[in-house]
Amino acid sequence: MLRQNESRALIRKYLDDPRVPWRHKRSEMMAITGIIPVAKWLAKIKRRSDVSCRLCKRAREQRGASNENLLGETYGHISSAFCDALGMATTVTAAHHFIWRHLYTSLQAAQTLASKLRFVTPDKESSINALWQEEEFEQ
């Protein structure tokens, strides 16, 4: 909250904006105050005994996987790439690869003929050992 453009004044500006729907403002206020009705909060107010993520549990049961070591159901867990059920990990990985390919092709297109810079792994990952062996074979 101390960084420029990430302060309470910016939150206030967002909450005062008449174009923002009430449900969005309400969700934001609940997230900030930590009262979104997820398992961790429900356990805190003694409405639930288990804090493990219900969505992850259901997804693991459908896959036939074990329900051991489930992460806690928090707002951060559900809105991040860690929740099994929402498939966010797949989405985040796909977005990462899309951005990387775009960056790679942009850098390669801007490269001049005199440049000695060479991109070696645009579509696959390679170990340093494999790259070193490829370089030795080319020489």
C-alpha positions as CSV (number, residue, x, y, z in Angstrom):
1,M,0.0,0.0,0.0
2,L,3.0,2.3,0.1
3,R,3.9,2.0,-3.6
4,Q,3.0,4.7,-6.1
5,N,-0.4,4.1,-7.7
6,E,-1.1,1.2,-5.2
7,S,-2.2,3.2,-2.2
8,R,-5.4,3.5,-0.3
9,A,-6.2,6.6,-2.4
10,L,-6.3,4.4,-5.5
11,I,-8.6,1.9,-3.8
12,R,-10.8,4.9,-2.7
13,K,-10.9,6.1,-6.3
14,Y,-11.9,2.6,-7.5
15,L,-14.7,2.3,-4.9
16,D,-16.0,5.8,-5.6
17,D,-16.1,5.2,-9.4
18,P,-19.8,5.1,-10.4
19,R,-19.0,3.0,-13.5
20,V,-17.8,0.1,-11.3
21,P,-20.6,-2.3,-10.5
22,W,-21.6,-2.8,-6.8
23,R,-20.8,-6.5,-6.9
24,H,-17.2,-5.7,-7.9
25,K,-16.8,-3.1,-5.2
26,R,-18.3,-5.6,-2.6
27,S,-15.9,-8.3,-3.7
28,E,-12.9,-5.9,-3.4
29,M,-14.0,-4.8,0.1
30,M,-14.4,-8.4,1.2
31,A,-11.0,-9.3,-0.1
32,I,-9.3,-6.4,1.6
33,T,-11.0,-7.1,4.9
34,G,-10.5,-10.8,4.7
35,I,-14.1,-11.8,5.1
36,I,-14.7,-13.7,1.8
37,P,-16.6,-16.9,2.7
38,V,-13.9,-19.4,2.0
39,A,-13.1,-22.4,4.3
40,K,-10.4,-20.6,6.2
41,W,-12.7,-17.7,7.2
42,L,-15.6,-20.0,7.9
43,A,-13.4,-22.0,10.2
44,K,-12.3,-18.8,11.9
45,I,-15.9,-18.0,12.7
46,K,-16.5,-21.6,13.7
47,R,-18.9,-22.4,10.8
48,R,-16.6,-25.1,9.4
49,S,-14.1,-27.4,10.9
50,D,-11.9,-28.3,7.9
51,V,-9.9,-25.5,6.1
52,S,-8.9,-27.6,3.1
53,C,-10.0,-26.5,-0.4
54,R,-13.3,-28.0,-1.3
55,L,-12.7,-27.3,-5.0
56,C,-9.4,-29.1,-5.0
57,K,-10.9,-32.0,-3.1
58,R,-13.7,-32.4,-5.6
59,A,-11.2,-32.2,-8.5
60,R,-8.9,-34.8,-7.0
61,E,-11.9,-37.2,-6.3
62,Q,-12.9,-36.9,-10.0
63,R,-9.4,-37.7,-11.1
64,G,-9.2,-40.6,-8.6
65,A,-6.3,-39.0,-6.8
66,S,-5.6,-38.9,-3.1
67,N,-7.1,-36.1,-0.9
68,E,-4.0,-35.9,1.3
69,N,-2.1,-32.7,1.7
70,L,-4.8,-30.4,0.4
71,L,-4.0,-26.7,0.6
72,G,-6.2,-24.4,2.6
73,E,-9.1,-22.7,0.9
74,T,-8.2,-19.0,1.0
75,Y,-9.0,-16.2,-1.3
76,G,-5.4,-16.2,-2.5
77,H,-5.5,-19.9,-3.2
78,I,-8.6,-19.8,-5.3
79,S,-7.6,-16.7,-7.3
80,S,-4.0,-18.0,-7.9
81,A,-2.5,-20.9,-9.9
82,F,-2.5,-23.2,-7.0
83,C,-6.2,-24.4,-7.0
84,D,-6.5,-27.8,-8.8
85,A,-10.1,-27.4,-9.7
86,L,-10.0,-24.1,-11.5
87,G,-7.2,-25.1,-13.8
88,M,-5.4,-21.9,-13.2
89,A,-2.0,-23.5,-13.4
90,T,-2.7,-24.6,-17.0
91,T,-4.0,-21.1,-17.9
92,V,-1.1,-19.3,-16.3
93,T,1.4,-21.6,-18.0
94,A,-0.3,-21.1,-21.4
95,A,-0.2,-17.3,-20.9
96,H,3.5,-17.5,-19.9
97,H,4.4,-19.5,-23.0
98,F,2.4,-17.2,-25.3
99,I,4.1,-14.1,-23.9
100,W,7.5,-15.8,-24.2
101,R,7.0,-16.8,-27.8
102,H,5.8,-13.3,-28.7
103,L,8.9,-11.8,-26.9
104,Y,11.2,-14.3,-28.7
105,T,9.8,-13.6,-32.2
106,S,9.9,-9.8,-31.5
107,L,13.6,-9.9,-30.4
108,Q,14.5,-12.2,-33.2
109,A,12.9,-9.9,-35.8
110,A,14.7,-6.9,-34.4
111,Q,18.1,-8.7,-34.5
112,T,20.6,-7.4,-37.0
113,L,22.8,-9.6,-39.2
114,A,25.9,-8.3,-37.3
115,S,24.5,-9.4,-34.0
116,K,26.3,-12.3,-32.3
117,L,23.3,-13.0,-30.0
118,R,21.6,-16.3,-30.7
119,F,18.4,-17.6,-29.1
120,V,18.8,-21.3,-28.5
121,T,15.6,-22.5,-27.0
122,P,12.5,-20.9,-28.5
123,D,10.1,-23.8,-28.2
124,K,11.8,-26.3,-25.8
125,E,13.9,-26.3,-22.7
126,S,17.4,-27.6,-22.8
127,S,20.0,-28.2,-20.2
128,I,23.3,-26.3,-20.3
129,N,25.0,-29.7,-21.0
130,A,22.8,-30.3,-24.1
131,L,23.4,-26.8,-25.3
132,W,27.1,-27.1,-24.8
133,Q,27.2,-30.3,-26.8
134,E,25.2,-28.8,-29.7
135,E,27.6,-25.8,-29.7
136,E,30.7,-28.2,-29.8
137,F,29.1,-30.1,-32.8
138,E,28.6,-26.9,-34.7
139,Q,32.2,-25.9,-34.3
